[in-house]
Amino acid sequence: MLESSAQETIDRLRIIGTDTQRIEVKKGVGKEILPTLSAFSNSGGGTLIIGVSERDGFTADRTANVHQLQDQLLSRCDQMSPVVRPNIRIEDVDDIPILVAEIPEIPPYDKPCYIRERGRYAGSYRRGGDGDIRLETYEVDRLIEEQHQPRWDEDGVAEATIDDLNPEILQPFLESEKRARPRSFSNGTQQAYKHLRLLKNDQVTLAALLAMGEYPQEFFPRLTVTFALFPGTSKGEITTGTRLLHSETLTGPIPELVERSVELVKNNMRTGAIIGDTFRTELPDYPLVAVREAVVNALMHRDYSPLARGTQVQINMFVDRLEITNPGGLYGAVTLSNLGTAGLSSTRNQRLATLLETVALPSGGIVAENRGTGIQVIQSSLADALLPPAEIRGELTYFTIVFHRRRVAPQERYETAYDKVNAFIHEHSSASTTELIKATSLSRSAIQKAINQLIDAGVIEAVEPPRSPRQRYRIVVGSHSSRHC
C-alpha cells in the first residue's frame, strides 16, 4: 500500500509530525496494536510501520529485533476474528531495519474484523483520521447485514391491517399483478396478499405500508422527508436573524413523498434562461429529473432497520448546492468507486424495491425502475443542464448526494416574479391573484408587488374596482411589454 519506500514515508511523517489515515507507526507490538488491525481491516486497509518511535520524532529503534517483532505481530493477528493476514517485509530507515506490514481490507461478507477476546460489539474499530475509533452498535449491525440479505422491509407492522393501505394505489397494483401472475390469485385475494408479501402473519408489511399506505407515519412518525432551505452555505453560517427560509416535514407513502419533495425543490430554486436570437433555453438550478432520481434512491435504498426508523431522509438546500441524505450507506457489491457502473445494482430492500417497480406516482409513471441506472441518469441530466457532476459521500451510517449549482453564464438571466406574472397574463389574457399564486408558486406579496410594477409600467390594468373580491388583471391594449419568453 505504500507508494514509496519506508524511508521516504518516515521522512514525510517527520515533516507533518503525525500518523495518517492509512499509515500507523508503532515502536513495538503490544495490545494497543489490536484496534489498528481491526480498523485497517474494516476500512480500506493500511500500513503498519513497526520499530519506529513516533514519540521520539519517528526515530528507528536500534535495539529492536525485527524477526521477533514479526513473530509478535503474527501472534496479534491471530487474536483477531477473522484472522488478519498481513503482507510483511523488512526495510531500512536511517540504515536501521524496521518492519513494514500491509494490512488488507477484508471482504464485506467477513466484516467486522474484531478483537476476539472483546467480542464483536466491543472489539470492532474503523479508521478515523490518524486514530482508531470503536464502531457503534449501529455500525456493527450494518456490517453484519452485508453477510445476508436484509429483510427489515418484510417485517409485519403491529396493528396495521390491509385497510391501512390506500385503495387508489393498492387496486391498480393488484390488477397489474393478477395479469402478470394469475396463479398467485388462484386461492383468493387474501392468499395473494401473502404471496406478494403485502401481509405477514396477517399484519401489513413495512414495504407495503411505505409503498401504498394511507399514512405510514401513524406507525412510524419519523419515516418522513424533511426539507430545509438555508440562507447561507452551511447550517450554522447565519447566527442571527432568519436561520431557515423554509422548513417542512413531508409525510405519506413513498410515491407522495417523491412528488412533494421534487415540487418543494422546484418551488424554491431559480430557473435561469439564455436568450438567443430565436430561442430561449431554460437552465434550472437543478434538473428535476436528477432530483427525482436522488429522492427515489434515498427512500428506496435507505436503512429501514429498527435502529434507523427514527431517522428521516433529509433534503437541504443551500445557496450553492442541494444535498439529499439518507440513513444507511451503500449496500452489497456497490461501492463509492463503482457506483454508477452500468447494470451494477445491489438492493438493500428487495421487497420494497419490487413494489416500487409497479406502484405508480400520483402524476403517472412508476416510482422506480431499479435497473442500476439511477446515478447514470442523474449525471447525464446534470451534464445536459450545464451543471458539474454530482458529488457522492458515504459512510457506514449515511449516504449523501450533492448537486452543486451551476455558475451563471454572462448572457443568462433569471426569471423574476415580474417575468412570471407578465408571461402568465399574456398567455391567458387575464388572471386573478389566486390564479397567479397557484401557477407560479410565488407568495402573495411577491405576486402583488409584480402586479403593481406591471400596472405602473402600463403593461396591465385592473378589470374591477379596487378591493373587489372578483378582481382580475388584463393586458393593456397596445402595450409593448418587455417579455423574456
N, C-alpha and C positions, 0 to 999 in steps of 0.2 A: 504493500500500500504506500510505502514511502517512495516518492518520485525522485528522491536524491539520496545521497549516502547518509549514514548516521552522523558523520562529522558535519556535513552541511546542515543537517536538520538541527543538531545541537547548537551550532553557531547561530542559526536563526532564532532558536529559543532563547539564547543568551541575550539577544537584542530585544525581544519582546518581553522577556522576563517571566514567562509562564507557560504551562502546558497549553494545548489547543484542543479543539473539538475531537480531533482524530489522533492525537499523539499524547501519550501519558508517560512520564518519566518516573521511575522508581529506583531507589538505591538498592533495596532488597526485595524479597518475595515473602512478605508477611501476609497476615489475613486481610490487610487493607487492600490487597490486590484483587480480592474476590469480587467486590462490587464493580470494578472496572472490567473484569472478564465478562460479567453479566451485561453491563452497559454496552460494550462494544458488540457483543453477540446479538443484542436485541435491536441496535440502532445504527446500522451502517458499517460496522466493523471499525477497526482502528489498529494503532501500532503501540506496543509497549516497548520502551527502551529501558532496560534493566542494568543496573550497575553504574548509574549516574545520579548524583545528588542534586536535586533541584534547590534545596536549601543553601547549598554551598556554591550557587551560581552555575549550576549544571556542570559540575566537575566530575570527571570519571573517577571511580573508586579503584585505586591501585591495589587494594587488598582483596578485592572481590575475586572469587573463583567462578569463572563463567560456566564451567561444566557443572559445578554444584548449584549455581543459580538455575541452570536449565532443568536439572532434576527436581528442584523445589517448585519451579513453575509448572512442570507437568503434573506434579502431585496436587497443586492447587487447581489445575484444570480438571482433574478427576473428581474434585469436590463439587463440581457444577452439574446441573441436570438441564439439558443433556450435556454430556462431557464436552468440553471445549477442545478443539483440535487446532492448535496454533501452528503456523509455519515459522520455524526458528532458524536464525542464523547468527553467527558471531562476526562482529565488525570492530574496527578500531576507532576510538575517539581520543584525540591527543596521544596517539600511539599506545593507548591502553585498551585491551579487549573488553568489549561490553556485549550484552545480549540484546538482540532485536527480535521481537515476536509479533508477527502479523496475526491479528485475531479476526477471522472472517465473520461476517453476519450470517446467522443461521437462517434456514428457510422459514417462511411464515408458519408452516404447519408444525414446526418444532418449538416455536416461541410460546411462553417466555423462557429464556435461559435464566436459571435462578440458582442461588447458593443452596445446596441440598439441605444442609442442617437447619436453615432458617425457614424453609418452605417457600412455596410459590408466591404467596402474597406478601411475605416479609422479606424475601430474598431476591426480588426481581428489580433490575435497575435499567435506566436508559441514560444516554449521554446528553448532557446539557452544558454548553459552553466548555469549560475545561474541567468539569466535575461530573460526578455520578449522582443521579437523582433516583431515589426509590420510586418505583411505579405505584400509583394509586390503585386501589381495588378496581375501579372502573377501567383503568388502562390494562390491567392484567386480564380482566374479563374480555376485553376487546381482542387481545392477543389469542386467548384460548378459543375465542369464537372463530378464528381463522382455521381451526382444526376440523371444523364440521360446519355444515350449512345451518345458519341461524334460523329459528322458526318462531321468533317473537311475534311476527305478524300473523301467525296462525293461532295465537293464544285466544281462548274464549274470553269474552268480556262479561264479567259478572253483572247480572241484572239487565243486560242488553238482549233484546229479542229481535226477531225478524221485523217486527213493527217499528223498530228504530231506524230502519233503512228507508230511504226516500224512494217511493214507488216510481217517481218520474225517472229515476236513474236505474232502479232495480229491474223494472219490467222490460225496457229495451235490452238490457244486458241478458236477461233470461231468454228472451226471444231469439237473440243472436246465438246464444249457447245451444238452445234447443235445435236450431237449424244446423249447427255445426256438429253437435254430439247428441243426437236424439236418444241414444241408448241410456244416457245419464238420467233421462226423464222417464224411462220406461216404468219405474216403480213409484212415480208420483213426484210432485214438486218438492215435497219435504225431503225425500231421499236425494234429489238433485242438489238441494242446498248443501248437503253433506259432501257429495261428490265434488262440488265446486268450491268446497272449503269456505262457504259463507256461514256455516254453522259448525260448531264443535261442542259436543255434549249439550246440544240444544241452546247453546249460547252463541251469539253473533261473534265471529272472529274479528280481531283487531283490523285485519286487512279489509274486510267487508265494510266495517264501520267507517274506516278512513276514506275508502273509495266511494261509498254510497250512502253513508249515514245522513240522517236529517241534521243531527247536531252532535258530532263526536265529542265535543268539548263538555258535554253533560257528564261524560265518564272520565275524560282526560282533559282537565281545564287548561293545561299548558301545552297541549299539542296544537299550537297555533303558529301563525306567522306574524312577527312584529315588524312594523315599518317605522323608520325614523329618518327624518330629514334634518341634517345638521347644517348650521350656517358657516362652518369652517371646514378645515381639512382633517380634524380629529374630534373625538367626543369631548375632550377636555379643553379644546382650544379657546372656546368662548366661556369666560368665567363670570361675566356679568351680563345682565340683560337677557335676551331670548337665547336659551341654550338649545331649544328644539323648535324648528319652524313648523314641523308637522309630526305627529306621532299617532299610530293607530295599531290596534291588535285585531287581526283578522281571524275569524272563526268559520266553521263549516267543514264540509268534506273537501278532499283534495281538489276535485275539479273547480269548486268555487274559490278555493284559496289561490289556485293558479291564476284564474282570470282576474280576481280582485287585486292580486299582487301586481300583475302586469299593468292594470289600469292605474294603480297608485303611482307606479314609476312613470307611466305616460303623462299623468296629470302634473307631476312635479319636476319634469325635465323640460328643457327647451328644445325646440326644433329650429335649426338654422336653415338657411337656403342660399344657394349660389344662383344668381340670376344671370342667365346667358342672354344672347341676342334674341333667342326664340323661346327657350325652355327654362323652367325653374326646377332646380334639383334640391329636394329637401334632404337635410342632413341632421338627423336627430342626435341628441347627446348619446343615446344608447339605442341600438336597434332592438325593437320589441321581440323579434324572433329569438335573439340571443338571450334576452331577459327571460322569456318564457321557458326556453330550454333549461336555463340555470335554475329557475324556480322548480320546475318539474323534477330535475335531478336531485335537488335538495330535499324535496318531500318524499320522493320515491326511494332514495338510497340512504336517507338518514338513519341513525340508530334508533330503533324502537324498543330496545331492551328496557326492563323496569327502571333501571337507574337513570336512563336518559329521557324518560317520559315527562320529566319536569322541565325540559329544555326546549325552547322554541327554535324554529328556523328564523333567522334574522335577516332583514333587508335594510341596510344602512346606506343612505345616500349623502355623500359629502359634496363639497363644491367642485372637487376634482376627480371623483370616482364613485362607483357604485359597488358595494360589497354584499354578497349573498353567502351566508354561513349556515351550516347545519351541523348538529352533533354527530359524532362518529366520523372516523377518517375513511380512507379508501379501503375497499374490501377485496380479498381474493387475489387474483393474478394482476389486477390493475394497480400500478404504482404511479408516482408522480412522473417518472421518466418515460413510461409507455402510455400514459393517459392520452386518449385521442387517437391511438393507433386504430386503423380501420378494422372493424369487426371484433375488436377486443372488448369484452364486457364481462364483468363479474357482478352478480346481483345479490346484495345482502338480503333483501326482502323479496324472495321469489314469488310468494303468493300475491303480495300487493302489486308487484310489477305486472304479473299476469292479468290481474283485474284491470289495471290502468291501461292495458293494451286494448281493452274492449270498451271501457266506460267512456262516455262522451263528455266533452266540455259543454257548458251551458250554451255557448255560441256555436257549437257544432265541431265535429272532428274529435278524434280520440285524444286522450290525455297524453299518452306516451307511446312511442314506437318500441323502445327498449331493444334497439339493434346495435348499440355501441357507437352511435353516430352523433350523440348529443354534443360532445366537445368539438367535433369537426364542424357541425352546423354553427355553433357559437363562433368559432374562429373565422369561418368563412363570412358570416354575416357582419362581423366586426370589420373585416378587411373591405367588404363592399361598402361599408359606411365610412371608410377612411379613418378607422379607429385602430389603435395599436392592439396587438393580441391580448387576450385575457390573461391575467396573472393568476396562477394556481398556488394556493397554500394549503398544506395539510399536515396534520399530526395524527396520533392515535385517537385523539378525542374530538377532532373537528375537521371540517373541510370548508374552504373558502374560495370563491371565485371572485376576482376583482376586475371590473371593467373601468378602464381609465378614459376620461373624457377626451375627445379629440380637440386638438388645438384649433382655434378659429382661423379660417382662411381669410386673407386680406379682403377678398371680394365678397365675403359672406356677411349676412345679416340675420339676426334672429327675429322671428315673427312676434310682434308685440301685441298687447291687448287691443290697441288701436287697429292693427292689421287684421286681427281675427274678427273683430266686430264689423269692421268695414267690409271684409270679404263675405261674411255671412249675410249681411243685409243686401249686398249687391246680388248675391246668388238667390236670395229668397224674396226679394222686393221689399219686404218689411219684416220686422221682428219685435217681439216683446223682450223685456229684460229677462224674464224667466226662461224664454227660449234660448237666449244668448248664453245664459249661465249653463244650461244643460248641454248646449252644443260645444262650448269651449272649455268647460270645467274650470273657468275662472271664477273668482269671488265676485259677489255682488258689487262691492266697492270698486273693483278693477273694471267691471263692465260699465258701471255708471260713469267712471272717470273717462273711459274711452268714448262713451256716448256724448258726453259734454264736449270733448275735444272735437269730435266729428261735427257736432252742431255748430261750434264756434268756427270751424273751418268751412261751414256752408256745404258740407257733404251730405248730411242727413237732416231731417226735421221731424218734430213730434207730430203725430196724427191727431191725438186727443188733447184736451186742455190739460194744463199742469195738474199733477196729483190724481189724475184719473186712474182708477184701477184697471182700465182697459187700454192703457197707454201702449202705443206701438210707435216704431220709428221707421221711416222710409227714406229712399234716396231723393235728394232734391233734384228736380228735373233740370237738366243742363249742367249739373255739377261735373267737375273733372277731378275726381279723387285720385290720389297717388296710391294705386293698389299694387301690391307686390304678390301677384298670383300667377 
